[in-house]
Each structure stands twice: as C-alpha cells, then as structure tokens.
Amino acid sequence: MLKKIKPFLVFLLPLFLKYIFLFITVGYKLLNYEDVFEDLIFCIIVYIALNTNVFKKQFYKNCILALYVFYFALEGASYMAVSSNFTSSFMYVLIESSKGELKEFVHSYNNMGIVVFIALMVVSFFLLKRNQEERKSAKVFLIGLTIILALTILLKFTGLIESNAYHNIVRGAYGYYDLQRDFKLNASIKKEDIELKNHNDVLVVVLGESTTSHHMGLYGYYRQNTPNLTAFKDSLFVYNNVISSDVFTLKAVPKMLTSLSNDSNIHDKTNIISIFSLAGYKTYWLSNQRPISYHDNAISKIAATADFFKFYNHKIDKNTSVLDEILLPKYDEILKEPGKKVIFIRLIGTHFDYFKRYPSTFNKYDIKTDSEKKKVKNQYDNAVLYNDFIVYSILKSLKKEQGKNALVYISDHGENVYDDGDFIGRNESNLKKNMFDIPFIVWTSKDFELPTDFEYVPNRKFMADHLYESLGHLFGVKYKNMDFSKSIFSNTFKERKRIVVTGKDYDTYFTTKHE
C-alpha cells in the first residue's frame, strides 16, 4: 500500500514545504482548512494530469510541473510577505505599479526565510521531474480527464477556487481589462480649465466604510462611542442630514469622487483626484481595502490616478483582520513631505465582520450575552469606538502641521444593525433609513481659506453624490464642469429631491409606513 501511494506523497513535497514554512514564519492562525483542502485538490488535479497521459509530450509535462511548483512558491511567499494568499488584488497592483515600485516592493518584503523557501521549491522541481513515470493507456487518459473536470467543477461550485492563485491571476487580469473597458474616466482634463479660487495647503479626505450616524455618540446615539470627536465637536463642522446615494460601495463611492451622480449618467467621468493633481497638488491614496473585487474595481481605477497609491489589504472585506491603524505611519510620513498635497484615506471602518475591526483594547461593550443580536450590536459599537480613534488620530496628526489645512470625513453608506428589521447589513430590496444616514464632518485650521460664499448649515439636506463639487468648492479648486450650487458649503446651495435606490424619494419614503 505504501509503495503505491509513495509517488503521490513525494509529489506533495511542494505542499508540505509551503505549510512547514508558514507554520514556522507566520503561525497557524492565518491558515484555514479551506485553503488546505483547495491546495490538496489542486495537487490531485495536477498529479492526475501528469500520470494519466493527459499531456503526451514531455515538454508540456515539464511546463505543468513547473507551474505546479511555482503555484506553491507563489502562495507561500505571498503569505510570508503580506500575510495573505495570492488574491486577484495583487494582479491589479502588479499591473498598475511601475518598475521602481515593484522593485521597492520586492526589496521591502525580501527576507532570508523567503529566499530559502524559494530555493527549496526549485530543488523540489528537479526532484519531481526526475521521478515522473510514463503512462500511455488511452483508457487511463479518459479516466484522468474525467476526474480532472469533476474536481475542477467541485472547486468552482464550492467556492474553494476563490483561494487558488492561478484562478486569481486570471480573474485579476481580466478584472483589470474589464475595468479599463467599462469604467471610463475623462482623460482630456486640461490645466487651463481649472481655476484656483484659494491657495490652501493640505486636504485630507477620509472615506469611511459601513458607518451609520445612528450608531455614533457624536450624533446623539445613547452610547458615547465617539469620545474623541465628541470632545472636539466645537472645532468641527458637523453635518446632521447627509445621506449616501446608494447602499453599496460600488455604486456610492464613484459618485462621490467623480462628476457622476444620481442626476446624471455621463459616459466619461471627471475624477476629483485628477483635478487636484492638475491644479498643482500632489495626490495620495492610502487604502485598507483590497483593490480588485466586485465592490472595488471602479474605485481602484479612480485611486490609480493619484500620484502615489498603496493598498494595505488584499483579502475579502469580511475575512480581513487588518486594522485601520496600519495606514497611520505612512500617512504621518506623507504629512511631513514638503509641498501642497491632497490625501485620500480609505478605511475598512465598521465593515462586517464587526469584531474584526478593532483590537481587544477597544472591547468596551460587553459581547458576552445570550442574545446574538445584542452581541452583534455591541461588536458594531466597539468598531465605531475604534473608528473614532482612527479618524481622530488622522485629524490630530494634521493639526500638528502648519499651513492652511482641512480634513473631511464621510462614510460611503450606512448599515442596519438589527435597528429596523431582523437583519444586519444592506439590501436594495429591503431599504432602511440607517443604510443611508452617514456621518459628515469637516475640520479646518485657523488660517484655512474658506470659500467666500461659505455657509455652515448643520441640517442642510445633502446627498453624497455631490461630494465631488463640495470638495472642489471647499478647497478652492474649480473645474469647468463644477456647479458650486451643488456644494454643501455654498450659500447658493440648491436643495433637490434626494432620489435614492429604485427612484425612491428618501425624504418621504422613510416618513411613512416604511420607517
């Protein structure tokens, strides 16, 4: 029996090397049984392909064997470098990055453990190549092909294929191509079409995630889970009646950062980051969300127009445990750089799973309860508490810098946390008020040049799809297609019907039986 399975056990050498090195270098907590199961099925597929004459020529067999070993080398090195398997997000970064940035990335994550691991993988390739056997039976070929197809279908329909590196390479490359084809940004912006109304220095735009104002002490929530911002409230412009245009990030954020809005559906969207860049500001994008996924592709295309962009997270939002504080060191470093700048910071915020959004030191609200609903609410409120710390930390660093500076914090959309209905999250077929109500706060330094027509109306009815005009107006940068009467900060602001998902009027829909 051992003699029969010995060739297969030898064939598993790259898999064994991967997990041995991961246990030594990153520990077992990052790994899960789904990754192991997917890796094992992948091994079986390749083993059958090489041992049932699916590939007849030795050259093709060697190529498959090389790809097999490279697969585990790639996944293992990825885990050791960035604590994640190789996701489709990495393809976006690889395609968008310059040679210098790629060189910097390799240099940053190169270590002796990875070097030794790669060297052993190369050795394993030659060992496996030497142990290959010849099989020419047509019957075995058909059986092998059938098993390979069956296992591939199993990976697909169980969702295990999502952690396969080669699947993610293909999906990431296609997603990038699809993004370039379908989401068009205006490439004909001219510097002469931009007017500088004021001469400010630094603007920081913090984009939150899944945070509703209904769960913030700053906005009257019964728990004081925003102690930092609340204590600083007298120095802030706090807007109480701001809503998102949509309940999903994919739809909401592009409308916030481009000329696209619920009022218009133009083909070429003018991007606020490009406008700031052409106006003479160095632009930055720091994100704790992955660049490629169903929710993030279009946003990442906007991000890629920044002079500098960096993504700190490459896992699915639900699964990631990377805390937002990972952004702070680079942010502080950027603030110290000379010159005028605009910095966009995209948080993971209070995105589900809520308990993964904060460290144990922020577990203020007891989650030990028999009620699952109370437990989840407590977790969400803890996440809001940590989010308050992050936003204030960003603000505190900016306050230390001299100059005409400002900060804007807004969430992409809200969240229903068993507040209205027996569910958490967002759903276009079951809309709730908390899904739309979002925080919007602004801070400016004493010498910041506000617009001459600036007017602070805390309860102004505003929808975030006109953040594009509002940011330009606040910072004193006007592109020819901007209408500042759409800006929340203007004394010429024109109220409109806030039409949200499926044509519903927000201001009437939630005041009737739907409330």
C-alpha positions as semicolon CSV with decimal commas, in nm:
position;residue;x (nm);y (nm);z (nm)
1;M;0,000;0,000;0,000
2;L;0,276;0,241;0,098
3;K;0,458;0,160;-0,222
4;K;0,152;0,258;-0,427
5;I;0,095;0,591;-0,256
6;K;0,463;0,680;-0,217
7;P;0,485;0,854;-0,560
8;F;0,188;1,074;-0,465
9;L;0,334;1,157;-0,123
10;V;0,659;1,260;-0,293
11;F;0,452;1,470;-0,534
12;L;0,309;1,657;-0,233
13;L;0,655;1,785;-0,139
14;P;0,585;2,147;-0,251
15;L;0,263;2,146;-0,047
16;F;0,446;2,017;0,260
17;L;0,719;2,280;0,216
18;K;0,460;2,557;0,194
19;Y;0,285;2,468;0,518
20;I;0,604;2,386;0,708
21;F;0,743;2,732;0,627
22;L;0,412;2,902;0,706
23;F;0,390;2,736;1,047
24;I;0,747;2,849;1,119
25;T;0,723;3,205;0,985
26;V;0,362;3,324;1,026
27;G;0,198;3,066;1,254
28;Y;-0,119;2,869;1,201
29;K;-0,376;3,144;1,275
30;L;-0,369;3,284;0,922
31;L;-0,446;2,946;0,769
32;N;-0,780;2,771;0,739
33;Y;-0,900;2,429;0,633
34;E;-1,047;2,565;0,307
35;D;-0,701;2,669;0,186
36;V;-0,558;2,328;0,274
37;F;-0,846;2,145;0,108
38;E;-0,818;2,356;-0,208
39;D;-0,441;2,301;-0,222
40;L;-0,487;1,926;-0,187
41;I;-0,745;1,911;-0,467
42;F;-0,514;2,120;-0,684
43;C;-0,234;1,868;-0,618
44;I;-0,460;1,578;-0,716
45;I;-0,564;1,752;-1,040
46;V;-0,205;1,812;-1,145
47;Y;-0,093;1,465;-1,037
48;I;-0,366;1,303;-1,246
49;A;-0,282;1,527;-1,543
50;L;0,082;1,418;-1,529
51;N;0,018;1,048;-1,467
52;T;-0,272;0,967;-1,699
53;N;-0,121;1,085;-2,027
54;V;-0,343;1,395;-2,048
55;F;-0,029;1,572;-2,168
56;K;0,159;1,344;-2,407
57;K;0,479;1,536;-2,479
58;Q;0,741;1,555;-2,207
59;F;0,792;1,926;-2,272
60;Y;0,431;2,001;-2,175
61;K;0,462;1,780;-1,870
62;N;0,767;1,973;-1,757
63;C;0,582;2,300;-1,807
64;I;0,287;2,177;-1,599
65;L;0,523;2,054;-1,330
66;A;0,699;2,392;-1,324
67;L;0,363;2,570;-1,290
68;Y;0,267;2,329;-1,013
69;V;0,581;2,407;-0,810
70;F;0,556;2,778;-0,888
71;Y;0,200;2,777;-0,753
72;F;0,314;2,676;-0,406
73;A;0,619;2,901;-0,424
74;L;0,392;3,195;-0,507
75;E;0,134;3,119;-0,238
76;G;0,393;3,051;0,031
77;A;0,596;3,363;-0,048
78;S;0,274;3,568;-0,054
79;Y;0,176;3,451;0,294
80;M;0,525;3,515;0,430
81;A;0,541;3,863;0,274
82;V;0,195;4,010;0,334
83;S;0,010;3,751;0,548
84;S;-0,232;3,662;0,271
85;N;-0,270;3,410;-0,007
86;F;-0,224;3,544;-0,360
87;T;-0,551;3,719;-0,444
88;S;-0,681;3,887;-0,758
89;S;-0,600;4,219;-0,590
90;F;-0,229;4,152;-0,631
91;M;-0,271;4,143;-1,009
92;Y;-0,410;4,496;-1,002
93;V;-0,110;4,617;-0,804
94;L;0,134;4,432;-1,030
95;I;-0,021;4,572;-1,347
96;E;-0,053;4,929;-1,218
97;S;0,284;4,951;-1,044
98;S;0,590;5,095;-1,214
99;K;0,922;4,909;-1,228
100;G;1,051;5,125;-0,944
101;E;0,750;5,048;-0,726
102;L;0,780;4,675;-0,794
103;K;1,149;4,689;-0,708
104;E;1,067;4,870;-0,385
105;F;0,800;4,610;-0,301
106;V;1,039;4,318;-0,358
107;H;1,310;4,489;-0,153
108;S;1,066;4,564;0,132
109;Y;0,947;4,206;0,169
110;N;1,262;4,017;0,076
111;N;1,396;3,812;0,368
112;M;1,607;3,504;0,427
113;G;1,304;3,287;0,501
114;I;1,154;3,358;0,159
115;V;1,490;3,308;-0,015
116;V;1,541;2,967;0,148
117;F;1,180;2,871;0,073
118;I;1,213;2,959;-0,297
119;A;1,545;2,774;-0,320
120;L;1,388;2,458;-0,176
121;M;1,100;2,489;-0,420
122;V;1,348;2,495;-0,710
123;V;1,514;2,182;-0,571
124;S;1,172;2,013;-0,536
125;F;1,101;2,080;-0,905
126;F;1,407;1,884;-1,017
127;L;1,330;1,601;-0,772
128;L;0,976;1,567;-0,904
129;K;1,092;1,596;-1,264
130;R;1,327;1,303;-1,213
131;N;1,052;1,086;-1,059
132;Q;0,798;1,121;-1,342
133;E;0,662;0,799;-1,491
134;E;0,540;0,722;-1,844
135;R;0,178;0,607;-1,898
136;K;0,026;0,574;-2,246
137;S;-0,306;0,399;-2,193
138;A;-0,596;0,570;-2,375
139;K;-0,836;0,434;-2,112
140;V;-0,633;0,591;-1,834
141;F;-0,633;0,917;-2,032
142;L;-1,015;0,932;-2,043
143;I;-1,048;0,844;-1,675
144;G;-0,793;1,109;-1,582
145;L;-0,961;1,378;-1,791
146;T;-1,299;1,297;-1,635
147;I;-1,161;1,318;-1,280
148;I;-0,984;1,649;-1,355
149;L;-1,306;1,804;-1,488
150;A;-1,506;1,674;-1,191
151;L;-1,257;1,814;-0,938
152;T;-1,242;2,150;-1,117
153;I;-1,623;2,174;-1,109
154;L;-1,613;2,085;-0,739
155;L;-1,369;2,370;-0,672
156;K;-1,587;2,611;-0,865
157;F;-1,922;2,530;-0,708
158;T;-1,793;2,501;-0,352
159;G;-1,622;2,840;-0,384
160;L;-1,286;2,689;-0,290
161;I;-1,144;2,806;-0,621
162;E;-1,150;3,162;-0,481
163;S;-0,828;3,089;-0,291
164;N;-0,649;2,937;-0,591
165;A;-0,359;3,156;-0,703
166;Y;-0,393;3,081;-1,074
167;H;-0,766;3,143;-1,067
168;N;-0,695;3,480;-0,904
169;I;-0,425;3,565;-1,158
170;V;-0,672;3,512;-1,442
171;R;-0,958;3,686;-1,263
172;G;-0,740;3,978;-1,159
173;A;-0,603;4,029;-1,510
174;Y;-0,950;4,003;-1,664
175;G;-1,097;4,228;-1,397
176;Y;-0,835;4,490;-1,476
177;Y;-0,908;4,465;-1,851
178;D;-1,284;4,478;-1,789
179;L;-1,242;4,781;-1,567
180;Q;-1,043;4,973;-1,828
181;R;-1,307;4,891;-2,089
182;D;-1,624;4,966;-1,896
183;F;-1,541;5,242;-1,647
184;K;-1,424;5,543;-1,844
185;L;-1,261;5,841;-1,676
186;N;-1,228;6,170;-1,858
187;A;-0,874;6,177;-1,996
188;S;-0,899;6,522;-2,156
189;I;-0,889;6,738;-1,843
190;K;-0,680;7,047;-1,912
191;K;-0,499;7,262;-1,661
192;E;-0,635;7,577;-1,823
193;D;-0,988;7,458;-1,740
194;I;-0,907;7,463;-1,368
195;E;-0,936;7,780;-1,161
196;L;-0,771;7,822;-0,821
197;K;-1,011;8,019;-0,604
198;N;-0,797;7,989;-0,290
199;H;-0,442;7,883;-0,208
200;N;-0,464;7,616;0,060
201;D;-0,200;7,360;0,152
202;V;-0,332;7,021;0,261
203;L;-0,666;6,846;0,227
204;V;-0,724;6,506;0,387
205;V;-1,032;6,314;0,273
206;V;-1,118;6,016;0,495
207;L;-1,361;5,771;0,335
208;G;-1,530;5,557;0,598
209;E;-1,698;5,224;0,543
210;S;-2,043;5,098;0,655
211;T;-2,074;5,355;0,934
212;T;-2,418;5,494;1,010
213;S;-2,455;5,817;1,205
214;H;-2,730;5,646;1,410
215;H;-2,464;5,449;1,598
216;M;-2,238;5,744;1,681
217;G;-2,239;5,933;2,011
218;L;-2,145;6,246;1,813
219;Y;-2,488;6,226;1,650
220;G;-2,687;6,158;1,967
221;Y;-2,655;5,780;1,996
222;Y;-2,720;5,665;2,353
223;R;-2,369;5,522;2,384
224;Q;-2,077;5,762;2,389
225;N;-1,871;5,559;2,143
226;T;-1,716;5,863;1,974
227;P;-1,541;6,023;2,275
228;N;-1,260;6,186;2,076
229;L;-1,471;6,353;1,809
230;T;-1,740;6,449;2,060
231;A;-1,484;6,619;2,285
232;F;-1,359;6,809;1,979
233;K;-1,706;6,889;1,847
234;D;-1,683;7,267;1,894
235;S;-1,395;7,277;1,647
236;L;-1,580;7,078;1,381
237;F;-1,843;7,141;1,120
238;V;-2,081;6,852;1,189
239;Y;-2,349;6,791;0,926
240;N;-2,656;6,611;1,057
241;N;-2,863;6,542;0,745
242;V;-2,626;6,381;0,497
243;I;-2,717;6,059;0,318
244;S;-2,547;5,824;0,076
245;S;-2,686;5,790;-0,274
246;D;-2,672;5,411;-0,261
247;V;-2,640;5,130;-0,010
248;F;-2,348;4,956;-0,184
249;T;-1,990;5,082;-0,205
250;L;-1,958;5,001;-0,576
251;K;-2,237;5,245;-0,661
252;A;-2,182;5,508;-0,391
253;V;-1,809;5,588;-0,395
254;P;-1,763;5,653;-0,770
255;K;-2,044;5,909;-0,746
256;M;-1,870;6,072;-0,450
257;L;-1,534;6,110;-0,626
258;T;-1,639;6,186;-0,984
259;S;-1,885;6,403;-1,174
260;L;-2,117;6,102;-1,197
261;S;-2,426;6,147;-0,979
262;N;-2,786;6,035;-0,944
263;D;-2,876;6,339;-1,154
264;S;-2,655;6,241;-1,447
265;N;-2,520;5,929;-1,611
266;I;-2,235;6,061;-1,825
267;H;-2,000;5,822;-2,004
268;D;-1,668;5,989;-1,921
269;K;-1,649;6,075;-1,553
270;T;-1,432;6,362;-1,437
271;N;-1,226;6,247;-1,141
272;I;-1,163;6,478;-0,843
273;I;-0,815;6,332;-0,785
274;S;-0,705;6,419;-1,139
275;I;-0,839;6,771;-1,094
276;F;-0,637;6,823;-0,775
277;S;-0,326;6,683;-0,945
278;L;-0,355;6,919;-1,241
279;A;-0,418;7,206;-1,001
280;G;-0,066;7,154;-0,864
281;Y;-0,130;6,934;-0,561
282;K;0,048;6,604;-0,510
283;T;-0,219;6,341;-0,460
284;Y;-0,210;6,027;-0,245
285;W;-0,438;5,729;-0,194
286;L;-0,396;5,501;0,108
287;S;-0,642;5,216;0,136
288;N;-0,715;4,939;0,384
289;Q;-0,944;4,772;0,131
290;R;-0,838;4,545;-0,150
291;P;-0,800;4,693;-0,499
292;I;-0,972;4,422;-0,702
293;S;-1,310;4,274;-0,614
294;Y;-1,671;4,313;-0,720
295;H;-1,703;4,620;-0,496
296;D;-1,370;4,788;-0,558
297;N;-1,269;4,778;-0,926
298;A;-1,404;5,117;-1,032
299;I;-1,283;5,279;-0,710
300;S;-0,934;5,145;-0,769
301;K;-0,929;5,295;-1,117
302;I;-1,000;5,632;-0,957
303;A;-0,732;5,564;-0,695
304;A;-0,476;5,479;-0,963
305;T;-0,490;5,837;-1,093
306;A;-0,322;5,955;-0,771
307;D;0,048;6,034;-0,783
308;F;0,102;5,776;-0,511
309;F;-0,125;5,492;-0,407
310;K;-0,085;5,200;-0,172
311;F;-0,318;4,918;-0,068
312;Y;-0,262;4,752;0,267
313;N;-0,524;4,482;0,241
314;H;-0,576;4,213;-0,022
315;K;-0,837;3,993;0,144
316;I;-1,214;3,985;0,110
317;D;-1,361;4,256;0,334
318;K;-1,546;4,007;0,552
319;N;-1,236;3,797;0,618
320;T;-0,968;4,058;0,666
321;S;-0,845;4,139;1,013
322;V;-0,603;4,416;0,910
323;L;-0,679;4,712;1,136
324;D;-0,702;5,066;1,004
325;E;-0,411;5,179;1,220
326;I;-0,182;5,019;0,962
327;L;-0,236;5,331;0,749
328;L;-0,119;5,579;1,011
329;P;0,263;5,553;0,982
330;K;0,262;5,616;0,604
331;Y;0,009;5,895;0,647
332;D;0,227;6,068;0,905
333;E;0,525;6,026;0,674
334;I;0,335;6,186;0,384
335;L;0,232;6,482;0,600
336;K;0,600;6,556;0,665
337;E;0,679;6,569;0,294
338;P;0,720;6,924;0,159
339;G;0,468;7,073;-0,079
340;K;0,095;7,106;-0,119
341;K;-0,100;6,782;-0,118
342;V;-0,436;6,607;-0,111
343;I;-0,451;6,274;0,075
344;F;-0,735;6,026;0,035
345;I;-0,759;5,761;0,309
346;R;-0,996;5,470;0,259
347;L;-1,077;5,282;0,579
348;I;-1,220;4,935;0,635
349;G;-1,416;5,119;0,904
350;T;-1,706;4,926;1,055
351;H;-1,748;4,672;0,777
352;F;-1,881;4,327;0,869
353;D;-1,744;4,111;1,040
354;Y;-1,757;4,384;1,306
355;F;-1,550;4,203;1,568
356;K;-1,254;4,200;1,329
357;R;-1,247;4,581;1,303
358;Y;-1,097;4,663;1,642
359;P;-0,829;4,534;1,881
360;S;-0,922;4,378;2,215
361;T;-0,839;4,705;2,396
362;F;-1,148;4,859;2,231
363;N;-1,385;4,589;2,351
364;K;-1,569;4,840;2,569
365;Y;-1,918;4,700;2,529
366;D;-1,956;4,351;2,674
367;I;-2,016;4,099;2,397
368;K;-2,083;3,815;2,642
369;T;-2,459;3,787;2,609
370;D;-2,710;3,515;2,532
371;S;-2,866;3,733;2,263
372;E;-2,691;3,712;1,926
373;K;-2,846;4,045;1,822
374;K;-2,709;4,225;2,129
375;K;-2,372;4,064;2,075
376;V;-2,353;4,188;1,715
377;K;-2,471;4,536;1,812
378;N;-2,205;4,553;2,081
379;Q;-1,942;4,448;1,829
380;Y;-2,056;4,716;1,587
381;D;-2,046;4,983;1,858
382;N;-1,694;4,870;1,953
383;A;-1,599;4,908;1,585
384;V;-1,743;5,261;1,586
385;L;-1,540;5,335;1,902
386;Y;-1,219;5,225;1,727
387;N;-1,319;5,415;1,412
388;D;-1,348;5,729;1,626
389;F;-0,992;5,671;1,747
390;I;-0,864;5,628;1,390
391;V;-1,036;5,937;1,249
392;Y;-0,922;6,148;1,542
393;S;-0,565;6,015;1,510
394;I;-0,564;6,126;1,146
395;L;-0,702;6,465;1,247
396;K;-0,458;6,504;1,538
397;S;-0,159;6,449;1,310
398;L;-0,292;6,707;1,065
399;K;-0,347;6,961;1,342
400;K;0,024;6,946;1,425
401;E;0,118;7,058;1,075
402;Q;0,146;7,426;0,994
403;G;-0,041;7,557;0,694
404;K;-0,386;7,608;0,552
405;N;-0,518;7,260;0,609
406;A;-0,854;7,082;0,618
407;L;-0,999;6,736;0,681
408;V;-1,324;6,584;0,556
409;Y;-1,464;6,258;0,696
410;I;-1,759;6,084;0,535
411;S;-1,878;5,723;0,514
412;D;-1,965;5,554;0,185
413;H;-2,301;5,433;0,319
414;G;-2,466;5,336;0,646
415;E;-2,561;4,999;0,796
416;N;-2,863;4,838;0,953
417;V;-2,761;4,652;1,270
418;Y;-3,089;4,497;1,382
419;D;-3,214;4,855;1,420
420;D;-3,508;4,818;1,184
421;G;-3,580;4,460;1,090
422;D;-3,430;4,128;1,181
423;F;-3,109;4,157;0,981
424;I;-2,773;4,331;0,957
425;G;-2,611;4,497;0,657
426;R;-2,774;4,647;0,349
427;N;-3,022;4,526;0,091
428;E;-3,174;4,717;-0,201
429;S;-3,492;4,511;-0,179
430;N;-3,545;4,594;0,191
431;L;-3,433;4,952;0,239
432;K;-3,389;5,103;0,586
433;K;-3,310;5,458;0,690
434;N;-2,989;5,360;0,870
435;M;-2,847;5,231;0,543
436;F;-2,840;5,586;0,406
437;D;-2,772;5,810;0,708
438;I;-2,397;5,875;0,727
439;P;-2,155;6,095;0,923
440;F;-2,007;6,400;0,751
441;I;-1,766;6,619;0,948
442;V;-1,515;6,885;0,847
443;W;-1,222;7,044;1,028
444;T;-1,018;7,341;0,908
445;S;-0,712;7,512;1,051
446;K;-0,746;7,871;1,170
447;D;-0,582;8,020;0,862
448;F;-0,754;7,790;0,611
449;E;-0,903;7,993;0,325
450;L;-1,272;7,909;0,322
451;P;-1,473;7,993;0,009
452;T;-1,606;8,347;0,003
453;D;-1,959;8,208;-0,022
454;F;-1,909;7,952;0,257
455;E;-2,213;7,892;0,477
456;Y;-2,243;7,639;0,757
457;V;-2,593;7,491;0,776
458;P;-2,571;7,180;1,002
459;N;-2,909;7,039;0,900
460;R;-2,881;7,103;0,527
461;K;-3,033;6,821;0,322
462;F;-2,741;6,680;0,125
463;M;-2,671;6,363;-0,070
464;A;-2,311;6,244;-0,105
465;D;-2,315;6,208;-0,485
466;H;-2,230;6,581;-0,488
467;L;-1,922;6,541;-0,272
468;Y;-1,724;6,593;-0,596
469;E;-1,838;6,955;-0,621
470;S;-1,819;7,008;-0,245
471;L;-1,452;6,905;-0,217
472;G;-1,352;7,132;-0,503
473;H;-1,552;7,418;-0,355
474;L;-1,414;7,377;-0,002
475;F;-1,051;7,358;-0,114
476;G;-1,084;7,636;-0,371
477;V;-1,025;7,430;-0,686
478;K;-1,285;7,471;-0,962
479;Y;-1,303;7,266;-1,280
480;K;-1,519;7,396;-1,563
481;N;-1,795;7,133;-1,514
482;M;-1,835;7,201;-1,142
483;D;-2,152;7,371;-1,023
484;F;-2,086;7,502;-0,674
485;S;-2,459;7,544;-0,608
486;K;-2,443;7,167;-0,554
487;S;-2,184;7,211;-0,278
488;I;-2,299;7,161;0,080
489;F;-2,072;7,451;0,180
490;S;-2,220;7,716;-0,052
491;N;-2,470;7,988;0,037
492;T;-2,615;7,933;-0,311
493;F;-2,682;7,565;-0,237
494;K;-2,996;7,441;-0,408
495;E;-3,199;7,173;-0,237
496;R;-3,326;6,890;-0,457
497;K;-3,526;6,576;-0,418
498;R;-3,296;6,313;-0,278
499;I;-3,385;6,023;-0,504
500;V;-3,212;5,703;-0,398
501;V;-3,245;5,333;-0,489
502;T;-3,514;5,243;-0,747
503;G;-3,635;5,602;-0,766
504;K;-3,745;5,636;-0,405
505;D;-3,759;5,984;-0,250
506;Y;-3,559;5,949;0,071
507;D;-3,731;6,242;0,244
508;T;-4,080;6,096;0,204
509;Y;-4,022;5,721;0,184
510;F;-3,892;5,682;0,539
511;T;-4,152;5,911;0,698
512;T;-4,441;5,683;0,604
513;K;-4,514;5,320;0,689
514;H;-4,165;5,219;0,569
515;E;-3,998;5,388;0,870
